[in-house]
Amino acid sequence: MSVTGDKSFKRLIEIGLALSQERDHNLLMEKILQEAKALCNADAGTLYLRSEDDTLRFEIMLNDSKPELNAGGTSGNPVPTFPIRLYNEETGEPNHKNVASHVALSGKTINIPDAYEADEFDFSGTKGFDEKYNYRSTSFLTVPLKNHSGDVIGVLQLLNAKDLDTGQPTPFNETIQPLIEAVTSQAAVALDNQNLIQSQKRLLDSFISVLAGAIDAKSPYTGGHCQRVPELAMMLADAASKSTEGIFVDFDLNEEQHYEMNIAALLHDCGKVTTPEYVVDKATKLETIYDRIHEIRTRFEVLKRDAEIDCLKAIIAGGEERVLRKELAEKHRQLGENFAFIATANIGGEYMSDEDIARIEEIGNIEWVRTLDNRIGVSHEELRRMESAEYAPVPALEKLLVDRPEHIIERDAANKTPEDNPLNFKMDEPKDLYNRGEVYNLIVRRGTLTTEERYKINHHMVQTVSMLDQLPFPPHLKNVPEIAGAHHETMIGTGYPRGLKKEDMSLPARIMAIADIFEALTACDRPYKKAKTLSESVRILSFMKLDNHIDPDLFELFLKSGVYLEYAEKRLMQNQIDHVEIGQYLETGIG
């Protein structure tokens, strides 16, 4: 190999390495054109990419003689918006009149010594350009960019090779053509790889957005949660990056880490896809797929009818009607009061007293007569559970409120978490999967959820961590499971699903906890609760800080940076935004 050839080969390798390492699309386009121009000492050049609608669109233009015409890349100037069509819009005929479109269609390089003497292609546009900008387009070297499949994905067009001695335009040397074709081949591979990466990124982003949307759509009570939490989390993360105080001195998210955290925030509740809607949306204590208060209302109605029938029978038998009807009215009154009490208890609240629980149990012991077989017309699974109890032939005397064997849904192996689980989940698992007993549900002291149902909701974190742990995240996204899976942990190990402490969690993971809690407190689209004001929400967060549930440094940054107010102005209703005296919540103001 000659010295010149050796240098060219070495330069080709250097160009290939440079192209393969460039991640920025615009810089890659510019580098491809610059390197090709330099190899053949061309004055100008244009790079086109083929679009899905069969056009060649301008990506970058460089012109050494007329630098003011540079467009695209780092020039800051927009590229021309008129594309070159590969096929006639009306006839569908291929466009071989334009040299660039011909090269894209044929996949062959075209070397033209002088455009003004060529007659096989239409250079009227070129001549118009020359006249407008006082330029002389002479020699053209137009090369196709082919990917690994041999498909043309773009066209590189070099203009006016310059004589090394005089600097005047000269035809492109045919010996340089193979080298330019080699460069375009490397460029096509680099472009194709970058396009593939971008396509995969778009696919991942779209999949995550669809999943987050599906989670929110699953429950009207949490609509928008998976969109708002990432927004708030990234606002707080950016504030931490800008801060030069305390634990934030060395915290700085680069572009990839910023993307990683945003992905984690979008996926932080992905495990909720496994949580039954009737548990997530349980508005009353007796609600499952429907509210079973209606069954109990019917039983009260039966008791009222039975009392009326007994009264009428007694009157017919010769009893004193006035006394009997008074007794009936009193029974109806008592039944009405008892049902009203049960109905009120069904709504749930902040606290249920021992006296209220005792009254529910007392009312539950009232008996009524069932005259129809309760084992017909039920599912095979429910019948299996019912058969674990002794069959009661009709007419059967039953209690008004019951906890029956068929109300117990046992926890099978598929719903058990082994103690030696590889992801180290540490949650107190109830013995049963569900307990739908009527008394059992009605005496829930706070809210509407039983122990089993609350565990099922909290179990979404087990599912979130498990799902994300199984995904083959690339190296720059390897922390997504850790960031997404810890927003219900606390600083002292009392959270779930793994009982982590502050030192076990990254700063982004601790940011997620504050974002998740604050969004839930201020959310105004949840029918089961009134949206809290800004001051109420900050106050609750301050209590959680004092209880070591959230990171105290992040809480102070949340306030001092103004993120709490910035988010409120974007997402809260106007009547929620009230004044917050943040000084009382900062370390210096606690005293």
Solvent accessible surface area in square Angstrom, and as a share of the most:
residue,aa,sasa,rsa
1,M,177,0.79
2,S,73,0.47
3,V,112,0.64
4,T,102,0.59
5,G,26,0.25
6,D,75,0.39
7,K,135,0.57
8,S,34,0.22
9,F,108,0.45
10,K,126,0.53
11,R,85,0.31
12,L,28,0.14
13,I,82,0.42
14,E,74,0.33
15,I,0,0.00
16,G,16,0.15
17,L,101,0.50
18,A,32,0.25
19,L,2,0.01
20,S,63,0.40
21,Q,125,0.56
22,E,32,0.14
23,R,164,0.60
24,D,65,0.34
25,H,61,0.27
26,N,79,0.41
27,L,71,0.35
28,L,1,0.00
29,M,2,0.01
30,E,17,0.08
31,K,57,0.24
32,I,0,0.00
33,L,0,0.00
34,Q,88,0.39
35,E,28,0.12
36,A,0,0.00
37,K,17,0.07
38,A,74,0.57
39,L,35,0.17
40,C,14,0.08
41,N,50,0.26
42,A,4,0.03
43,D,6,0.03
44,A,5,0.04
45,G,4,0.04
46,T,18,0.10
47,L,0,0.00
48,Y,13,0.05
49,L,10,0.05
50,R,76,0.28
51,S,26,0.17
52,E,185,0.83
53,D,96,0.50
54,D,53,0.28
55,T,4,0.03
56,L,0,0.00
57,R,103,0.38
58,F,22,0.09
59,E,24,0.11
60,I,0,0.00
61,M,37,0.17
62,L,18,0.09
63,N,10,0.05
64,D,79,0.41
65,S,68,0.44
66,K,44,0.19
67,P,80,0.50
68,E,118,0.53
69,L,28,0.14
70,N,34,0.17
71,A,7,0.05
72,G,13,0.12
73,G,21,0.20
74,T,90,0.53
75,S,43,0.28
76,G,73,0.70
77,N,65,0.34
78,P,120,0.75
79,V,42,0.24
80,P,37,0.23
81,T,131,0.76
82,F,136,0.57
83,P,59,0.37
84,I,25,0.13
85,R,102,0.37
86,L,0,0.00
87,Y,82,0.31
88,N,74,0.38
89,E,133,0.60
90,E,164,0.73
91,T,92,0.54
92,G,45,0.43
93,E,109,0.49
94,P,59,0.37
95,N,38,0.19
96,H,80,0.36
97,K,148,0.63
98,N,46,0.24
99,V,9,0.05
100,A,2,0.01
101,S,0,0.00
102,H,39,0.17
103,V,0,0.00
104,A,2,0.02
105,L,45,0.22
106,S,42,0.27
107,G,10,0.09
108,K,140,0.59
109,T,27,0.16
110,I,37,0.19
111,N,43,0.22
112,I,4,0.02
113,P,77,0.48
114,D,27,0.14
115,A,1,0.01
116,Y,79,0.30
117,E,143,0.64
118,A,25,0.19
119,D,131,0.68
120,E,110,0.49
121,F,24,0.10
122,D,80,0.42
123,F,12,0.05
124,S,72,0.47
125,G,57,0.55
126,T,28,0.16
127,K,84,0.35
128,G,40,0.38
129,F,58,0.24
130,D,7,0.03
131,E,152,0.68
132,K,152,0.64
133,Y,76,0.29
134,N,129,0.66
135,Y,26,0.10
136,R,106,0.39
137,S,1,0.01
138,T,18,0.11
139,S,0,0.00
140,F,10,0.04
141,L,0,0.00
142,T,0,0.00
143,V,1,0.01
144,P,12,0.07
145,L,0,0.00
146,K,82,0.35
147,N,23,0.12
148,H,153,0.68
149,S,73,0.47
150,G,46,0.44
151,D,83,0.43
152,V,19,0.11
153,I,27,0.14
154,G,0,0.00
155,V,0,0.00
156,L,0,0.00
157,Q,19,0.09
158,L,0,0.00
159,L,22,0.11
160,N,6,0.03
161,A,6,0.05
162,K,54,0.23
163,D,51,0.26
164,L,158,0.78
165,D,136,0.71
166,T,93,0.54
167,G,39,0.37
168,Q,114,0.51
169,P,56,0.35
170,T,43,0.25
171,P,72,0.45
172,F,6,0.03
173,N,94,0.48
174,E,133,0.60
175,T,111,0.64
176,I,34,0.17
177,Q,42,0.19
178,P,81,0.51
179,L,26,0.13
180,I,0,0.00
181,E,61,0.27
182,A,32,0.25
183,V,0,0.00
184,T,2,0.01
185,S,55,0.36
186,Q,56,0.25
187,A,0,0.00
188,A,0,0.00
189,V,65,0.37
190,A,11,0.09
191,L,0,0.00
192,D,26,0.14
193,N,78,0.40
194,Q,12,0.06
195,N,57,0.29
196,L,103,0.51
197,I,87,0.44
198,Q,71,0.32
199,S,47,0.31
200,Q,103,0.46
201,K,79,0.33
202,R,144,0.53
203,L,127,0.63
204,L,53,0.26
205,D,42,0.22
206,S,61,0.39
207,F,116,0.48
208,I,1,0.01
209,S,58,0.37
210,V,105,0.60
211,L,31,0.16
212,A,0,0.00
213,G,28,0.27
214,A,50,0.39
215,I,6,0.03
216,D,10,0.05
217,A,86,0.67
218,K,52,0.22
219,S,4,0.02
220,P,90,0.57
221,Y,36,0.14
222,T,16,0.10
223,G,22,0.21
224,G,21,0.20
225,H,8,0.04
226,C,1,0.00
227,Q,76,0.34
228,R,33,0.12
229,V,0,0.00
230,P,6,0.04
231,E,46,0.21
232,L,0,0.00
233,A,0,0.00
234,M,17,0.08
235,M,24,0.11
236,L,0,0.00
237,A,0,0.00
238,D,52,0.27
239,A,14,0.11
240,A,0,0.00
241,S,30,0.20
242,K,163,0.69
243,S,22,0.14
244,T,115,0.67
245,E,107,0.48
246,G,66,0.64
247,I,78,0.40
248,F,12,0.05
249,V,91,0.52
250,D,138,0.72
251,F,27,0.11
252,D,103,0.53
253,L,29,0.14
254,N,86,0.44
255,E,154,0.69
256,E,99,0.44
257,Q,75,0.33
258,H,67,0.30
259,Y,37,0.14
260,E,9,0.04
261,M,1,0.00
262,N,47,0.24
263,I,2,0.01
264,A,0,0.00
265,A,0,0.00
266,L,29,0.14
267,L,5,0.03
268,H,0,0.00
269,D,2,0.01
270,C,1,0.01
271,G,0,0.00
272,K,36,0.15
273,V,58,0.33
274,T,63,0.37
275,T,3,0.02
276,P,34,0.21
277,E,90,0.40
278,Y,46,0.18
279,V,1,0.00
280,V,36,0.21
281,D,27,0.14
282,K,15,0.06
283,A,43,0.33
284,T,18,0.10
285,K,3,0.01
286,L,0,0.00
287,E,40,0.18
288,T,17,0.10
289,I,140,0.71
290,Y,107,0.41
291,D,26,0.13
292,R,18,0.07
293,I,11,0.06
294,H,98,0.44
295,E,66,0.29
296,I,0,0.00
297,R,93,0.34
298,T,80,0.46
299,R,19,0.07
300,F,7,0.03
301,E,65,0.29
302,V,45,0.26
303,L,22,0.11
304,K,59,0.25
305,R,128,0.47
306,D,50,0.26
307,A,13,0.10
308,E,68,0.30
309,I,84,0.43
310,D,84,0.43
311,C,8,0.05
312,L,73,0.36
313,K,129,0.55
314,A,34,0.26
315,I,38,0.19
316,I,149,0.76
317,A,91,0.70
318,G,67,0.64
319,G,34,0.32
320,E,105,0.47
321,E,83,0.37
322,R,169,0.62
323,V,56,0.32
324,L,33,0.16
325,R,106,0.39
326,K,144,0.61
327,E,86,0.39
328,L,18,0.09
329,A,60,0.47
330,E,69,0.31
331,K,105,0.44
332,H,47,0.21
333,R,115,0.42
334,Q,87,0.38
335,L,20,0.10
336,G,36,0.35
337,E,85,0.38
338,N,26,0.13
339,F,34,0.14
340,A,54,0.42
341,F,36,0.15
342,I,0,0.00
343,A,30,0.23
344,T,95,0.55
345,A,8,0.06
346,N,4,0.02
347,I,108,0.55
348,G,24,0.23
349,G,40,0.39
350,E,131,0.59
351,Y,157,0.60
352,M,15,0.07
353,S,28,0.18
354,D,84,0.44
355,E,127,0.57
356,D,50,0.26
357,I,22,0.11
358,A,55,0.43
359,R,88,0.32
360,I,0,0.00
361,E,78,0.35
362,E,121,0.54
363,I,6,0.03
364,G,2,0.02
365,N,85,0.43
366,I,57,0.29
367,E,88,0.40
368,W,38,0.13
369,V,66,0.38
370,R,25,0.09
371,T,88,0.51
372,L,139,0.69
373,D,47,0.25
374,N,48,0.24
375,R,49,0.18
376,I,126,0.64
377,G,91,0.88
378,V,52,0.30
379,S,65,0.42
380,H,151,0.67
381,E,81,0.36
382,E,56,0.25
383,L,55,0.27
384,R,122,0.45
385,R,35,0.13
386,M,10,0.04
387,E,104,0.47
388,S,91,0.59
389,A,38,0.30
390,E,166,0.74
391,Y,99,0.38
392,A,48,0.37
393,P,92,0.58
394,V,58,0.34
395,P,101,0.64
396,A,8,0.06
397,L,115,0.57
398,E,29,0.13
399,K,99,0.42
400,L,0,0.00
401,L,3,0.02
402,V,19,0.11
403,D,82,0.42
404,R,65,0.24
405,P,56,0.35
406,E,13,0.06
407,H,17,0.08
408,I,50,0.25
409,I,31,0.15
410,E,118,0.53
411,R,22,0.08
412,D,77,0.40
413,A,88,0.68
414,A,97,0.75
415,N,47,0.24
416,K,114,0.48
417,T,39,0.22
418,P,81,0.51
419,E,180,0.81
420,D,123,0.64
421,N,16,0.08
422,P,135,0.85
423,L,36,0.18
424,N,81,0.41
425,F,21,0.09
426,K,124,0.53
427,M,39,0.18
428,D,141,0.73
429,E,61,0.27
430,P,19,0.12
431,K,173,0.73
432,D,19,0.10
433,L,24,0.12
434,Y,13,0.05
435,N,22,0.12
436,R,60,0.22
437,G,0,0.00
438,E,1,0.01
439,V,24,0.14
440,Y,67,0.26
441,N,2,0.01
442,L,0,0.00
443,I,42,0.21
444,V,22,0.13
445,R,109,0.40
446,R,161,0.59
447,G,26,0.25
448,T,19,0.11
449,L,26,0.13
450,T,3,0.02
451,T,93,0.54
452,E,14,0.06
453,E,10,0.05
454,R,113,0.41
455,Y,17,0.07
456,K,35,0.15
457,I,41,0.21
458,N,34,0.17
459,H,25,0.11
460,H,6,0.03
461,M,0,0.00
462,V,11,0.06
463,Q,52,0.23
464,T,0,0.00
465,V,3,0.01
466,S,26,0.17
467,M,56,0.25
468,L,2,0.01
469,D,78,0.40
470,Q,145,0.64
471,L,83,0.41
472,P,127,0.80
473,F,37,0.15
474,P,53,0.33
475,P,112,0.70
476,H,75,0.33
477,L,1,0.01
478,K,135,0.57
479,N,62,0.32
480,V,0,0.00
481,P,24,0.15
482,E,51,0.23
483,I,5,0.03
484,A,0,0.00
485,G,0,0.00
486,A,1,0.01
487,H,2,0.01
488,H,53,0.24
489,E,4,0.02
490,T,13,0.07
491,M,16,0.07
492,I,83,0.42
493,G,23,0.22
494,T,93,0.54
495,G,14,0.14
496,Y,46,0.18
497,P,0,0.00
498,R,42,0.15
499,G,21,0.21
500,L,30,0.15
501,K,96,0.41
502,K,59,0.25
503,E,138,0.62
504,D,78,0.40
505,M,10,0.05
506,S,43,0.28
507,L,20,0.10
508,P,17,0.11
509,A,0,0.00
510,R,25,0.09
511,I,0,0.00
512,M,0,0.00
513,A,3,0.02
514,I,0,0.00
515,A,0,0.00
516,D,10,0.05
517,I,32,0.16
518,F,0,0.00
519,E,0,0.00
520,A,30,0.23
521,L,24,0.12
522,T,3,0.02
523,A,6,0.05
524,C,57,0.34
525,D,51,0.27
526,R,21,0.07
527,P,101,0.64
528,Y,114,0.43
529,K,63,0.27
530,K,182,0.77
531,A,17,0.13
532,K,68,0.29
533,T,36,0.21
534,L,1,0.00
535,S,33,0.21
536,E,85,0.38
537,S,0,0.00
538,V,0,0.00
539,R,119,0.43
540,I,51,0.26
541,L,0,0.00
542,S,8,0.05
543,F,96,0.40
544,M,44,0.20
545,K,12,0.05
546,L,103,0.51
547,D,80,0.42
548,N,66,0.34
549,H,64,0.28
550,I,0,0.00
551,D,0,0.00
552,P,46,0.29
553,D,55,0.29
554,L,0,0.00
555,F,0,0.00
556,E,32,0.14
557,L,19,0.09
558,F,0,0.00
559,L,2,0.01
560,K,110,0.47
561,S,52,0.34
562,G,24,0.23
563,V,5,0.03
564,Y,19,0.07
565,L,68,0.34
566,E,82,0.37
567,Y,2,0.01
568,A,0,0.00
569,E,116,0.52
570,K,120,0.51
571,R,103,0.38
572,L,19,0.09
573,M,89,0.40
574,Q,147,0.65
575,N,122,0.63
576,Q,4,0.02
577,I,41,0.21
578,D,58,0.30
579,H,147,0.66
580,V,12,0.07
581,E,96,0.43
582,I,45,0.23
583,G,30,0.29
584,Q,87,0.39
585,Y,21,0.08
586,L,26,0.13
587,E,115,0.52
588,T,132,0.77
589,G,39,0.37
590,I,72,0.37
591,G,110,1.06
